Amino acid sequence: MSISAGDQIPSAPLAVMGSNGPGPVDSSELLGSGLVVLFAVPGAFTPTCSAEHLPGFVEHAKALREKGVDRIVCMAVNDVFVMDAWGKAGNVGDDITMAADGNGEFTRALGLEMDASAFGMGQRCHRFAMIVRDGVVAKLLVEGPGEFRVSSAEYVLEQI
């Protein structure tokens, strides 16, 4: 069963790259205060994720901030080094926090895991976006298989 609107963000380990290297952060800490947009992708450097999903949030980061968003977080079941490299390749700068769910613990806590073994990718997360207000899910926007619409930056902007 997956998380729903009105649910509290679960506590699970994530990792982010800081100025002193990789470091742990708890999901409830990262997403727990203010208005946060979390978007998740099946994998860094994958086609739709790199060509559309991440660039959309880079392009619309200012518009999201103007709507009151305090933090934009991109998450994938990848390691922190891959997420950091992808963020640099995608020119996210300080606009987007690149969070690694290396062991998929947060993804499982959300109930949004998927088996991508058929593509040689193992266990990953569904493509989704989430609007979180002070640690509580306000909106959960999960894509169907092979879709990219409701988790786009443009759609999320309409939902805030």
Rosetta blueprint (number, residue, H / E / L):
1 M L
2 S L
3 I L
4 S L
5 A L
6 G L
7 D L
8 Q E
9 I L
10 P L
11 S L
12 A L
13 P E
14 L E
15 A E
16 V E
17 M E
18 G E
19 S L
20 N L
21 G E
22 P E
23 G E
24 P E
25 V E
26 D E
27 S H
28 S H
29 E H
30 L H
31 L L
32 G L
33 S L
34 G L
35 L E
36 V E
37 V E
38 L E
39 F E
40 A E
41 V E
42 P L
43 G L
44 A L
45 F L
46 T L
47 P H
48 T H
49 C H
50 S H
51 A H
52 E H
53 H H
54 L H
55 P H
56 G H
57 F H
58 V H
59 E H
60 H L
61 A H
62 K H
63 A H
64 L H
65 R H
66 E H
67 K L
68 G L
69 V L
70 D L
71 R E
72 I E
73 V E
74 C E
75 M E
76 A E
77 V L
78 N L
79 D L
80 V H
81 F H
82 V H
83 M H
84 D H
85 A H
86 W H
87 G H
88 K H
89 A H
90 G L
91 N L
92 V L
93 G L
94 D L
95 D L
96 I L
97 T E
98 M E
99 A E
100 A E
101 D L
102 G L
103 N L
104 G L
105 E H
106 F H
107 T H
108 R H
109 A H
110 L H
111 G L
112 L L
113 E E
114 M E
115 D E
116 A L
117 S H
118 A H
119 F H
120 G L
121 M L
122 G L
123 Q E
124 R E
125 C E
126 H L
127 R L
128 F E
129 A E
130 M E
131 I E
132 V E
133 R E
134 D L
135 G L
136 V E
137 V E
138 A E
139 K E
140 L E
141 L E
142 V E
143 E L
144 G L
145 P L
146 G L
147 E L
148 F L
149 R L
150 V L
151 S L
152 S L
153 A H
154 E H
155 Y H
156 V H
157 L H
158 E H
159 Q H
160 I L
